[in-house]
C-alpha cells in the first residue's frame, strides 16, 4: 500500500556556521528557510556533485528526519548527497573479502584528510554497485591510480563507526598542474556562487510544489476509497 503523501512544512531558523570564517558573510543573511525533501529537486547542490573539501564534509550539518541511512547533509540550508573532492592520495590499499575493496586516504590541504572506499561490483553485475544501477555507480578503473596520485573523487558521504567517509562512485587522475588548478577553481566558484548563498525558492515555486503534493494526496486518498 502506498503511503499518503503529506504537504511539507517550511521552517525558518537562524543559520548555523558550516565552515568557519569563510561563511561569515552568509551568516549575516536573514534566517534560513529549511525546505522539505519534496523541494530538493529544485536545489543546485542536491542535483550535482557538490564541490567540497574534506573539512567541509566533516562540518556539514545533519537535520531531524534525515539521519536514518539517507546520507543527506546540509551546508547552510543546501541539501547535499553527492560530493566531489580534489586531493593527493596519501594512503592506498586493496584487499578482498567477499568483494574486492579499494581503500584510500585523500589529503586535499584543507586541514583534514578523508577516507575513500570502493566495493568492486561482481563481474555478473556490470554497471551496478550494491544492487543499484545508475550512471553514478559504473565500475571504477583504478589501473592508473596509486599512492601520491592527484585525483578528483566523487561519491556519497556515509558514516562508518561514527566517522564520515566517501563511498566512491567515480575517480579521475589529474595528470598535470593545470588540471589540478582548474579543479580547485571550479570548487571555489561553486562554493561562492551556490553554497555560501542561502538557498531561497521563489514563493511561486513553493506554492506550485505544494499544489502538486495536495493533488497527489487527494488522488491517493481517492484510490484508497475505491
WOMOJO-V554277 format. One record per residue. N is the residue number from 1. RES is the residue in one letter. PHI is phi as a letter, one per 40 degrees, with the letter a starting at -180 (none if undefined). OMEGA is omega in whole degrees, -180 to 180 (* if undefined). D_LAST is the distance of its C-alpha to the last C-alpha in Angstrom with 1 decimal. Layout:
n,res,phi,omega,d_last
N,RES,PHI,OMEGA,D_LAST
N,RES,PHI,OMEGA,D_LAST
This chain:
n,res,phi,omega,d_last
1,X,none,-179,13.3
2,X,c,178,14.1
3,X,c,178,15.7
4,X,c,-179,14.8
5,X,c,179,17.9
6,X,b,179,20.2
7,X,c,-174,22.8
8,X,c,172,26.1
9,X,c,175,29.2
10,X,b,-174,32.4
11,X,b,175,35.4
12,X,b,179,39.1
13,X,a,173,41.8
14,X,c,-178,45.5
15,X,d,171,46.1
16,X,b,-176,47.3
17,X,c,-178,50.2
18,X,c,-172,49.0
19,X,a,171,52.2
20,X,g,-169,55.3
21,X,c,-177,57.6
22,X,c,-178,56.1
23,X,b,-179,53.1
24,X,c,179,55.2
25,X,c,179,54.5
26,X,c,-178,50.8
27,X,c,-179,51.2
28,X,c,179,52.7
29,X,c,177,49.5
30,X,c,180,47.1
31,X,d,-178,44.6
32,X,c,172,42.2
33,X,c,179,38.5
34,X,c,-177,36.3
35,X,c,177,33.1
36,X,c,-176,30.0
37,X,c,179,29.1
38,X,c,-179,26.7
39,X,c,-170,30.0
40,X,c,-180,32.0
41,X,c,179,31.6
42,X,c,-175,33.8
43,X,c,176,36.6
44,X,c,-179,39.7
45,X,c,-176,40.5
46,X,c,-174,37.2
47,X,b,179,37.0
48,X,a,173,40.6
49,X,c,-179,43.3
50,X,c,-175,44.5
51,X,c,-175,48.3
52,X,b,169,49.5
53,X,b,177,52.4
54,X,c,178,52.4
55,X,c,176,53.2
56,X,d,-177,50.3
57,X,d,-178,47.9
58,X,c,-179,49.3
59,X,c,178,49.0
60,X,d,-178,45.4
61,X,c,168,43.3
62,X,b,179,40.3
63,X,b,179,37.6
64,X,d,179,35.2
65,X,g,-178,32.0
66,X,b,-176,33.6
67,X,c,-167,35.9
68,X,c,174,33.9
69,X,g,-180,35.0
70,X,c,179,33.5
71,X,f,175,37.1
72,X,b,-178,36.6
73,X,b,-173,39.6
74,X,b,171,40.9
75,X,b,-163,44.0
76,X,f,177,44.2
77,X,b,179,40.5
78,X,c,175,40.1
79,X,c,-177,37.7
80,X,b,174,39.5
81,X,b,178,38.2
82,X,b,-178,40.8
83,X,b,175,44.5
84,X,b,178,47.7
85,X,b,178,51.1
86,X,b,180,54.6
87,X,a,-179,57.4
88,X,b,176,59.9
89,X,c,-180,59.1
90,X,b,174,61.4
91,X,a,-176,60.0
92,X,a,-180,58.6
93,X,a,172,57.9
94,X,a,-180,55.9
95,X,a,-174,55.2
96,X,b,170,53.2
97,X,b,171,51.1
98,X,c,177,48.1
99,X,b,172,48.0
100,X,c,-176,50.7
101,X,b,174,50.5
102,X,b,-179,52.2
103,X,b,-180,53.1
104,X,b,171,54.9
105,X,b,-176,56.1
106,X,b,177,56.2
107,X,b,-178,58.5
108,X,b,176,57.8
109,X,g,-177,60.5
110,X,c,-179,58.2
111,X,h,176,59.7
112,X,b,173,57.2
113,X,c,-179,56.5
114,X,b,179,53.1
115,X,c,178,52.1
116,X,b,-177,50.2
117,X,b,-179,48.7
118,X,b,177,47.4
119,X,b,-178,46.1
120,X,c,-179,46.9
121,X,c,178,44.1
122,X,c,-178,44.7
123,X,d,-178,46.3
124,X,c,179,43.4
125,X,b,-178,40.9
126,X,c,178,42.4
127,X,g,179,40.9
128,X,b,173,39.1
129,X,a,-178,39.8
130,X,f,176,38.1
131,X,g,-178,35.4
132,X,b,179,34.6
133,X,b,178,35.2
134,X,a,177,36.2
135,X,c,-179,39.2
136,X,c,-175,39.9
137,X,b,174,40.4
138,X,c,-179,42.8
139,X,d,-178,45.8
140,X,c,-178,48.5
141,X,c,-179,52.1
142,X,b,-171,54.7
143,X,d,-178,57.7
144,X,b,-177,59.5
145,X,b,-180,58.4
146,X,a,177,60.8
147,X,d,180,62.4
148,X,g,174,63.5
149,X,c,172,61.3
150,X,c,-171,59.9
151,X,b,169,56.2
152,X,b,-178,53.1
153,X,b,179,50.2
154,X,b,180,46.5
155,X,a,180,43.8
156,X,b,174,41.4
157,X,c,173,42.6
158,X,b,-180,42.0
159,X,b,178,43.7
160,X,b,-177,45.8
161,X,f,176,47.5
162,X,g,-179,47.0
163,X,b,178,48.6
164,X,c,176,46.9
165,X,a,-179,47.5
166,X,b,172,46.4
167,X,c,-168,44.3
168,X,c,173,45.8
169,X,b,-179,44.0
170,X,a,174,47.0
171,X,a,-179,50.7
172,X,b,176,53.4
173,X,c,175,57.1
174,X,c,-166,58.9
175,X,c,179,62.1
176,X,a,-177,64.2
177,X,c,-180,64.7
178,X,c,179,63.4
179,X,c,179,60.0
180,X,c,180,60.0
181,X,c,179,61.0
182,X,c,-180,58.3
183,X,c,178,55.6
184,X,c,-179,56.9
185,X,c,180,57.0
186,X,c,176,53.4
187,X,c,178,52.4
188,X,c,-180,54.4
189,X,c,-179,52.9
190,X,c,-179,49.3
191,X,c,-179,50.1
192,X,c,-173,51.9
193,X,c,-175,49.5
194,X,b,-167,46.2
195,X,c,-177,46.3
196,X,c,174,49.0
197,X,b,179,47.2
198,X,d,179,44.2
199,X,c,-180,40.9
200,X,b,176,39.8
201,X,c,177,36.7
202,X,d,-177,37.2
203,X,d,179,35.1
204,X,c,179,33.7
205,X,c,177,32.2
206,X,d,-179,31.0
207,X,c,178,29.0
208,X,c,179,27.7
209,X,c,-179,26.3
210,X,c,178,24.8
211,X,c,179,23.0
212,X,c,180,21.6
213,X,c,178,20.3
214,X,c,178,18.9
215,X,c,179,17.1
216,X,c,-180,15.8
217,X,c,179,14.7
218,X,c,180,12.8
219,X,c,180,11.1
220,X,c,179,10.3
221,X,c,179,9.1
222,X,c,-180,6.7
223,X,c,-180,5.4
224,X,c,-178,5.5
225,X,c,-178,3.8
226,X,c,*,0.0
